């Protein structure tokens, strides 16, 4: 009840994009897990290494 006053409903387009992004992330994670790969940040620049 407290949060109801502070939350706004998202537009349909934003909801669609969020769901699409979440599906993409889950798909990538699933493929990496099946291939026994690990993602990690290599340095301060935020570059990712897949190994």
Secondary structure, DSSP 8 states (H G I E B T S, - for coil): -TGGGT-----HHHHHHHHHHHHHHHHHHHHHHHTT--EEE-STT--EEE-
